[in-house]
Amino acid sequence: MLASDARAPRPVHGPGVGWRGLAVALGLALAVTGALFTHWKSGSWSLVSRTVTLALVGVLVFGLLERRPRRLPGWLPRWVLQVVGVGVAMPLTTAALYVLSTRAGAPPFWTDNDRLVGFVGLTFLGVLLAPWTALVALVRQREAFARDQALAFELERTQLERQALEARLHLLQAQVAPHFLFNTLANVQALVDAGSPQASAVLRRLVTYLRAAVPTLAEPEATIAREVELVEAYLEVMRLRMPDRLEIAVRVDEAALPLACPSTALLTLVENAVKHGIEPSEEGGRIDVEVTLRGDRCVLRVRDTGVGLQPSSRGLGTGLATLRHRLRLLYGAAAQLRVGENPPRGVSSELELPLSGGRA
């Protein structure tokens, strides 16, 4: 595992460096002090100072070799350099401590049996413990780096998924906009071609409708108030086009007006009722639009008395299919769209949204 670390990027911080690595090294220094304390004859302060110095030198060498030299031969893994470097530093540092602590004119420390025993003991424990400690630190450092990489990859994957969902949502909204606008423009064209006196009034209502619709088409969320305004403008256009065949009733709980709502969601239900319910019916029908609060849910309901669900048709059009897809992207399973019969005739569409989305 560690051999593959030769050319891999190294983490700047890890369990083997920084305050945590220093604390581990000082803890080992105190453990060595305790192991040698009863056999030490030069005073406790000299023992503590030497073990602590060895620990600090080990941490320093470990950290320096983690960054220097910047490039190593291909046959030399950096972790090997660190372990060997820490091991070599122990006897060299111990020898330097004994040489520097020898008083001027005193014989060398290796000629003093007590000092030589102390030197050998410190050197042995340093060479025994320091490289293994460095190796353990490297393994834990590698594991911490792997965890950090995994978290970074997971974060990047989540961000990419979110961007993909947003792109899909924008694509669906781009499909919704022409769906509504072109259908309404086709209705106006039919009236103009037929020379209907209602064409001018319908066109004026269409302008009102477009003024309400266009600002919402580029937004993923609107408010219930904006949705109701859009629906009323749309229904006025439809009522002018079918003056004797369409009745309208809109009832909205005022407490729901500032709540957030997917853009054009309510309009999709209403447009679907007109296109698949009222228009195919020779006698027309009635459309009831209701927005109510039910516990922690906001309920948007559209009922019509048109031709009802047709067994021969494959669904109720692209509008509801697109709306279902948008709801999955925005809310997951928290939003529900139900379409069923409206006895004695017609269709009832009900959309439940969670209030946790807050106010827009």
N, C-alpha and C positions, 0 to 999 in steps of 0.2 A: 504493500500500500504506500509506504513512504518513498519507495524508489521512484514512483511516478511523479514525485514532487519536484524533480530536478528542474524541469522547465515550466512547471505550472505556476500561475500567479500566486503570490504569497499574500495572506492577509496582513494588514498593517498591525492589527491588534488581535490578541488571542489569549488563551489561558496561560501561555508560557511567557508572556511579556506584560508590561504594565504593572499596575498595583497588585493585581492578583498573583502574578508570577513572583513579584518581590515578596509578598506575604508568605508564599510557599517556601521560598528560599530561606527567609528568616526563620520560619518554623523549623526547617531542617537544621539550621545553624544552632538553634536552641536545643534540638534533640541531640545533636553531636556534643554540645556542651554538657548536657546531662550525662551522656554516656562516658565522657572522659573526666568528669568533675572529680570523682573520688581518687583518680590516679594522677591528677595534675598537681605539680609541685611548685609552679611559678606564680600562683595567685589566680583567683577566679577572673579578675579583670583581663589579664592577658589572654586567658582562654576564650572569654566572650568576644574580645576584640578581634582575635584571629579567626574564629569561626564565622563571625558576622562579616569580616572582610572577605573571606573566601566565598561566602554566599553572594555578596554584592558583586564580586569579580565574575562569578559564574553567570549571574543575570546579565551583566554588562557584555561579556563575551557572547552569550547566547543571542542577545539583541543585535550586536554589531554584525555577527556573522549571518544574521537573518537578512541583512541589507547589503553588506559588503563582503566580497567584491560583487559588483552588479552582474558580472558574467562569469560563469564557471565552465571549465571543460565539460564536454558532454559525458565523460565517464565518471564525473564527480557529482553526486547528488548533494544538494545543499544541506539536507538533514544530516548526512554523514559528516560534512564539514562542521556543523554545529555541535554534534555529539562529541566528535573527536576534539574539537577546539575547547569545549568545556572540560573534557577529561584532561587534556594537556595543561590547561590553565591552573588546575588544582596543585600539582607538585611545584610548578614554577612560582605560583603565588606564595605557597607555603615556604619555599626556600627563600624568596625575597623577604618575607616577614621575619624569618629567623635571622637573616643577614642584617637587616635594618635594625633589629632589636638587640643585636650584639653590641655591647658597650665598647668604646674605643680602647684598644689595647688588650681586650679580652680574647681568649682563644676561640677559634671557630666553633660553631655550635655542634658540628659533628664529632668534636673531640670531647664534648661534655655528654656523658651517658644519659643524664636525665633529659637534657634538651634534645638529644638525638631520638630518644624514645618518644618524646612529644611530637617531634617532626614526623617520625615514621607513622605514628598513630593518626595525626591529622591528614597526612598524605594518603594513607590507606583508605580512610573513611571518605576523603574527598574524591579520590579516583573511583571508589566503589559506588558512592551515592550520586555524585554530580552527573555523570553521563546517563545513568538510568532515569534520573529526574528530568533531564533534558529530553530524553526519548519519550517519556510519558507526556511531557508538556507538548511535544511535537504532535503526538497522536491526538491528544485532546484538541490542539489547535487545528489540526486537519479536520477533525470531526465538526468543530465549531464553524470552520470555513464552509464545509459541505452543507451544514444546516443553513447558514446564511445564504449560500447559493441557491439551495432549494426554496427558501422563502422568497428570494428575489425572483426566481423563475416562476413561482406560483403567483406572485404579485403581477409580474409581467403578463402571465397567461390570463389572469383575471381582467387586467386592463384591456388586453386585446379582445377578450370575449365581450366586455362592455362596449368597446368601440364597434365590434361587429354587430351587436344588438342595436346600437344607435343607428348604424348605417342601414340595417334592415328596416328599422322603424321609419327613418327618413324616406326610404324607398316606398314603403307602404303609404306614407302620407302623400308622396308624389303621385301615387296611383289614385288616391282618394280625390285630390283636387280636380283633375280633369273629369272624373266620374260625375261629380255634382255640377260643375260649371257647364260642361258640354250637354248634359241632359237638359238643363234649364234653358240654355241657348237654343237647343233643338225645339223645345216647346214654343219659344217665341217665334222662331222661324216658321213653324207650322201655322201659327195664327196669322203672321204676315202674309204667307203664301195663300191662305184661305180668304184674305181680305177681311178678317174679323175686326169689328170696331173695338174689341178688347185689346188689340195688339199694343196700342199706345199705353194703356193703363198697366198692362202686364210688363211692358218695358220699364216703366217708372218703378214698379215694384221690384223688378229685377235689379235695377240700379241700387235700390235700398238693400236688397239681398246681398249683392256683391260687396257693398260697403261693409256689411256685417261679416261676410264670409272671408274675404281676402286676407284680413289681418290674422285670422285664426289658422289658416291653412299651413303656415310655416311654423306653427308652434305645436310642440307635443302635448301641452296642457293649456286649457283655457279655464274658465269658471262656468258654473251652472248658469249664472246670469248671462254671460256671453252666448252660451249654447241656446238658451231660451230665446234670446234676441234673434239669433240666426234662424232658429226654427220658425218663429213667428213671421219673419220676412219671407222665408221659403214658402210657408203655407199660404201667405197672402198671394204670392205669385200663382200657386196652384189653384187657389179659389177663384181668381180672376179668369184663369184658363178654363176652369170647370165650374162656373157660377151656380149651376143648378144641381150639381152632382157631388159637391163636397161640403160637409159641415165640419167645423173645427171647435175644439174645446181644449184650452190649456190651463192647467192648475198646477201651481208651483208653491211649495212650502218656502216662505221667505227666508227661513233659517238656512236653507240649502243654497241660496244664491251665491254666497262668496266661496263655496267649496270648489276644490279643484276637480276637473273633469277632463278626460281625453278629448282633444280637439275634434270637433264634428261627430262625436259619438252619438249624441241625441239626434242630430240631423240625419245620421245614417239610418236610425230606426224609423224616423218619420218618412224619409225618402223611400225606404223600402216598403212602408205601408201604402204610400201613394202609388208607387210603380207596380207592385205585385198584388195590391188589394183593391184600391179604389178604381184605378184606370181600367182594369179588365172588366169591371162590373158595369153592366148597362145602366143600372139605376144609381150608380155611385155609392156613397156611404159616408160614414162619419169617422173622424180620427180624434181620439182622446189622448192628450199628452199629460202625464202626471209626473211630478218630481216630489218625492217624500223622503223623510228620514225614518229609518227603522232601526232603532238601537244604534249600533256603531256602523251602520250601513246607509249609504245613499242609494235610493231606488229610482231608476228612470224607467217609466213604463209607457209604452205606446200601443194603443189598441185601435183596431179598425174594424169596420163592419163590411169589408169587401168580400171578395170571392173566397177567401180562406186558403188553407194549404191545399195545393193541387198535387195529387199523387203522381201525375205525369211529369212534374217539374223536378229538376235536380237541384234541390235547395232553393234558397230565396235570393239568389243573385250574389254578385261579387262584393257588394257593399258589406253585408253581414260577415262573409268569409274574411274579408280584410279586417273588419272590426275585431273579430275573434282573435286573429293573429296579433293585432296591435295590443289587445288586452293581455295576451300571454306575455308579450315582451315587456309591457309596463308593470303588470301586477302579478304575473305568474298565476297561481291558483287562487289568489285573493279576490279576484273579480269573476263574476258569473254572468253569462248571457243565456237567457232561456227564451225559446220561441215555441209557441203552442197555439192551440185553437182558442178562439174567443167566442164562446157560445152566445147566442144561437148560431152566429156566423162571423167569419172574420179571423183575424190573427192577433195574438197578444205577444208583444216582445218586451222582455223585462231585463234590464241591466242593473246589477248590484255592484256598487263600488265601495271599497273600504274607506272609512273616514280618516284612517291613519295617514293618508296622503296629505291631509292638512288643508289649509286655505291657500289658494293660488296667490 
